[in-house]
Amino acid sequence: MTKASITNVKTPSSALADRPASGKVSVRNVTKIYDPEGVHVVALDGFSMDIEAGDFVAIVGPSGCGKSTLMNILAGFDTLTTGEVYLDDQLLAGPGTKPLPGSDRVVVFQQGALFPWMTVLENVTYGLMKKGVLKRAEANEKGIEFLERSGNLGRIANSYPAQLSSGMQRRVEIVRALINDPKILLLDEPFRAMDTVNKNRMHQHLLRIYQATRKTIMFITHDLEEALFLADRVIVMTTRPGTMKMDIAIDLPRPRDHAMMASEAYLALKQQAVFAVREEAKRAFDRGEREMA
């Protein structure tokens, strides 16, 4: 099967704004081979992509295509077998290099990762205190500022995660990520377990944050409509071994609302993407692929 690469001629609307000075990602011919019990499992096979600083890129594909493997390599949680990954032209990962997690890349996972024994404010300021960049009073002041800027969340500063809804917990996690001023925000299906109403609210919340901060975002999802609604580009991956099948530029104006999903432009983009995603999902099903990272 011939792999297609489709890029719309028009520049995505987010490119019209001033780009941030940092946050450019380059993934060059990355292959990742797992070797459980001596049987080679190729998760990624020659995957390449570039993300310009300040872009919002969504990655979609069937279960087991290597989406989370790619994110773990970028985050510094995993190694690669061949290829290279750069952040602002600085080498992050290559063959034989040790994983290098750093505050310049922050991950928000689908499972949730707030410390249950800490208050919201303690969770949000944890990274600042861990790095020793601020004293407690200064960190608390900054934490309250960020919570207030993220939808008046200062009112829950002294609450514990168990007292919050899943959507509220996710908002706090995003605040905790942003307060450390990362170059890139890595989101691994953060809204997967939410119902439609709460997911739509979180989409709007994330887009407001994106417009305000212009952080580079890489967003992994199984939800094609979510990817098309949020991103500047949607990258469709093949079933395992994962590589790029299609790169779609999403030339839809920002700010966005869900009414846009009924527009002719959105529906045309959706039609373009659906076939590619379904084709790969069918291939994965026919091969009996089991879900893996």
HELIX and SHEET records of a PDB file:
HELIX    1   1 SER A   13  LEU A   16  5                                   4    
HELIX    2   2 PRO A   36  GLY A   38  5                                   3    
HELIX    3   3 LYS A   67  ALA A   75  1                                   9    
HELIX    4   4 VAL A  120  LYS A  131  1                                  12    
HELIX    5   5 ARG A  136  ARG A  149  1                                  14    
HELIX    6   6 LEU A  153  ILE A  156  5                                   4    
HELIX    7   7 PRO A  161  GLN A  163  5                                   3    
HELIX    8   8 SER A  166  LEU A  178  1                                  13    
HELIX    9   9 THR A  196  THR A  213  1                                  18    
HELIX   10  10 LEU A  224  LEU A  230  1                                   7    
HELIX   11  11 HIS A  258  ALA A  262  5                                   5    
HELIX   12  12 GLU A  264  ASP A  286  1                                  23    
SHEET    1   A 4 VAL A  41  ILE A  51  0                                        
SHEET    2   A 4 VAL A  25  TYR A  34 -1                                        
SHEET    3   A 4 THR A  82  LEU A  87 -1                                        
SHEET    4   A 4 GLN A  90  ALA A  93 -1                                        
SHEET    1   B 6 ARG A 105  VAL A 108  0                                        
SHEET    2   B 6 ILE A 184  ASP A 188  1                                        
SHEET    3   B 6 THR A 216  ILE A 220  1                                        
SHEET    4   B 6 PHE A  56  VAL A  60  1                                        
SHEET    5   B 6 ARG A 233  MET A 237  1                                        
SHEET    6   B 6 MET A 244  ALA A 249 -1                                        
END                                                                             
